[in-house]
């Protein structure tokens, strides 16, 4: 079974926090700071990736909006729920 790709979009602090737990995570972690050609190509090649971003206006297939302070444990639970549905 392939690992899920989780993209942290324009939230560098969250990416740094999750990077510290990377060895314990059951998904691949990616960081993008802007919607550019590299980002679009990544999504084209990985259409089922889960995107975590602060922007509600951007519409992604699989998206968690991260607008306020959230406990890491709660975020990981949301990611795991998505994983179990995939």
Buried (B, 14 or more C-beta within 10 A) or exposed (E): EEEBBBBBBBBEEBBEEBEEEEEEBEBBBBBBEEBEEEBEEBBEEBEEBBBBBEBEEEEBEBBBBBEEEEEEEEBBEBBBEBBEEE
